[in-house]
């Protein structure tokens, strides 16, 4: 097995930004990762490219994780344990679990990307984070040239965060996730506490939703708010919802009574980044080909022909205006390469 070189990466990122990799290898089985040609230091692990900003060419090796497969590993009295290859499409995997009668992931429907990337970012939406359903994963360590398991207790899951980001295991190319196992409880309870979801279910006159009802409602909400990357290139939510201390939240609320805020277990308060961006005047506003989507201010979009520099320029302008108006720092969600 020999990597291709060079390879155009524009089809492999949902912002459709230009850039080339000096070398590229598609990975369809875990065993491929042990190949000597892949042991070089300068590596980048690519999933679905839905959380990536290409800033130009990459003078290294891109490993495109496309390992397939999904199966029931085991079950006990309380739960089923479902394994997926890292390269499976996340949304397709969620819908497959529902079709098999294994609910629990339905609140994460229509999130772009691959299964292998889900625990790295600890993806979350509509009242659920993937870490709540995560059991374990297997990854390849390029330095030790061996596979190793990671249990939930080792992951240090936090808001849009995990040990894989904290330690840089994945971002520096040290390791590559090959498969993930999820624990889905046999006794299912609908998670419809998120206001937008409960309103959608009420509008559909659904008082006792099934897992499919919740998935359908969330898909409809997301399709109304978020552009299809195949039509309007984007990475979904571009900024994290910022976390501030209670004193800062109180000061902001006194000045901006309509500010959406969400108290957290650690005493901090989560603010709605999309609301901050919209109030700063950026909803539907563009700098050249890049701007914030007119239907959802949290989504940065490429109207055509943008480069990584265009994205960075718009990002910096949005951050500056939000900082000036609210004294709040916005942090981007995507990885920059």
N, C-alpha and C positions, 0 to 999 in steps of 0.2 A: 504494500500500500504506500503510495507516494502522494503527498498533497499537491493540489493544483496551484499554479502560480502564473501571473497574478490573477485575482478574481474581483470582479465588480460586486460591491456589497449593496448597491442601491436597491436590488430586489429583496434584500434580506433585512430591511428596516422599515417599519410602518410609517416613518416620516418621509420616506423616499429621498433621503439625502445622499449625495454622491460621495463615493469613497471606494478605494481599492484595498484589498488585503494582499500583502506580499505572497502569502500562501494560504490555502483554504483546504479543509478536509471535512466532508460530511461524515458524521458518526452514526451508524445505524445498528451497532452492537457494542456492548461494553468492552468486549475483547479487543476491539480496534484500538482502544486507548493505550494499550501496552506496546504498540508499535514504536520502535526506536525513533522513527522519523518525527514522532509527536512529542518527544522528550525535550525539545528545545525550550529555552526559558521564556521567550517573548510570545506568550499565548493569550488568546482571548476566547472565552467560552460563550458561544452565541446560541440563544434559544430561538424564540419567535421574532425577535427584533422589535417587539412592541414597547420596550422600555429602554430604547437606545437612541442616543444622539451621535451621529457620525460627525466628527469635526474635520475630517479629511482622510487621507490615506493612512493605513495601519501597516507599519513596517514589522510585521510579525505573522504568526500563524493563527488563523481563525478556525476553531473547531465548532462546527455547526451540529448541535446535538439533535439527532433525529431518531433516537432509539424508540421503537414502537412497543406495543403490547399492553394489555390490561387483563387482570384476572382476580378472582377471589382467592386470597392466600389461605385464610382460615376464618373460623368464626367461633365464638364462645357464647355463653348464655346472654351476654349483654350487647355484643357488637359483632359486626363483620369487618374484615380487614381486606382492603382492596389495594392491589399494587398496580402501578402504571409506569410504563417506560417514560423516561425524561422527555422524549420528543413528542409525546402525544399532545394534540391540541387541547388546551384546558377546557374550553367550552364544550367541545365534543365529548371529552371525558366525563364532565359533570352530567351531561344529558344521558350518556350511556349508563352511569350509575343509577339514574332515575328510572331508566327503562328496565333495568335489572331488578328494581324494587328495593334499592339501597339508598334511601334519601339521607340528606344531611348537608350536601354541598350546594343545594339549589339556590341559596342566596348569593352565590358567587357565579351565577350564570352570566354568560356573554362577556366575561373578562377576557381580554386578548392575551395571547402568549401560550407558553407550553407548561406542562405539568412540572418539569424539572425546575423551572424558574419560580414557581409559586411559593415555595418555602423560603427562598432567598429574600424575596421582597415582603414575605408574609402578607400576601395580597388580601384585601378585605373590601367588603361592600355590604350595604344594607343590613348592618347589625351582626356581621360574621367576619372573622378572620380565619385564614386557612390554618393557622397554628392551633386553633381549637379542635380541628378534625385530624390533625397530623399525628401519625404514629411513629414513623421512622423513615430513613432513607439509606441508600447505598451510594457511595461516591468513590471516585478513583483519585488517589493521591499521586501526582506526577513525581514528587520528590522521593517518596518511599516506594513508588512503583507497586502499589498494592491497593486493593479495594478496602474500604472501611465503612462500618455502619455508624449512623448517627441517630440517637433516640431523641424523642421530644424534649426530655429533660436537659439535653445538651444544647438545644437550639437557641436558648435565650431570646425567645420571640418577644417582640415589642411592636409598637405601632410602626408598620411598614419597615420592620427591621428584624434582623436575626444575626446569629453568630457568623453566618456566611458573609454578611456585609461588615459586621463589627471587626472581625479578624482579617477581612480581605481575602478569605480562602478562595472565594469564587472570582472576585474581581481581578485578582492578580494572576489568575490562571493556575493557581496551585492545585486546585481540585475541580472535578467535574461530576455533577450529580448524574447518576445513571438510572435510578428508579426511586419511586416514592411510594410509601404505604400509608393509607388513610384508615382511620378507625371511625366507622359510622355506627351509631347506636341503633339497636333493633327497636327500641321504643322511641318513636319519633315525636317531637313536639314542634309545632310550627313556630318559626322565628319571624314574626311580623311586627315587631315593636318599632321598627324604623318608620318614622312618620310618613314618608313618601310612599313606602310600600303599603302601609295600612290604608292610606287614602286611595291607592290604586285598587286594592282589594274591595274596599267599600264601594268604589265607583262601579265595580263589576258585580256588586251585590253578592259577594262571597264572604260569609260569616265564619265558615269552618273550612279554611283552605287546605287543599292537599299539597304535597310537595310539588306536583306539576302546576298547580294554580300559582304557587309562589314563584316558580321558575318563569312561568309565562308572564306574570305581572312584571317581574324584574326585567325580562327581555324587552317588554314593551316600553318600560320607563327608559331603559338605556338607549333604545333605538330612537326615542323621541329627543333625547338630550345630546347624544354623542354621535359624531359623524362616523360613517363607515370608512376605515383607513384605505380601502380599495378605491374610494371615490374622492375623499379629502384626506390626504395623509396626515396622521397625528399619532400620538402615543397615549391617548386617553388623558387622564388627569396628569397635568404636568408638574404641579407643585404639591408638596405635602400640606395637609391642614396643620397650621402651626400650633404648637403647645406653649402656653404662657402660664405664669404663676397667677394665683388668685387675685393678688393686688393689681396686676396689670389688667386682668380681665375686668375687674370692677371699675377701674379707671376708664377703660374703653367703653364699657356699658353705660357709664354715666354720660359719656359724650355721644355715643351711638346706640340708642336704646333698641334698635332693630337688629343689632349684631347677633347672629346665630352663635351659640356657644354650647359646649358639651362638657360638663364636669367629668374628670377622670378619677379613677380609684386612687391615684397617687397625690391628689390634691390640686393638680394642675387643671387647666381648662383648654380644651381643643376649640379652635376657631375655624370657621368655614372659609378656606382660602378663596373659593370661587366668589363668595360675597365680597370679600376684601378687594379682590381684583376688579369686580364689577363696579364697586363704589369708587374705585380709583380711576374709573373711566376707560377701562380696557376691554370691556365686553364688545366684541365686534370691531375692535380697533387693530390696525395693522401697521407694521413698519416694513414697507416693501412687500415681499411675498409671505411674510410670517406674521401671524397675529393670534388673538384669542377669539375663539369661536363665538359667533353671534348668538347661539342657543345655550352655551355653557361657557362662562368666562374662565373656567379652570382648564379648558382644553386648548392647548397651543396647536395651531394647524399650519400646514404648508400649502399655500394656494398654487404652487407650481414653480419649479426652478430654484427653490431655496437651497442654501448651503448651510453647513454647520455654523458658520460665522453669522448668518442671518438669524438663526435660532438663538444663538448666544446674545446677539444684540437686542432682540426683542425680550428675551428673558431678563436681561439686566435692566431694561427700561421698566418693565412691569415691577420688578423687585424694588427699584428706586422709588417709583410712585407710591407703592403700598407702604414702604418704609416711611416716606415723607408724610403720608396722611395718617397712618395708624401707629408708627413706631414699632412695627412688627416685621420680622425678617421671614421671607419666604425661601424655602429650600426646594430645589427641583427634585422630582422623583427619578427621572431617567438616569442611566449611566451615560457618561460622556467618553467616547473613544476617539 
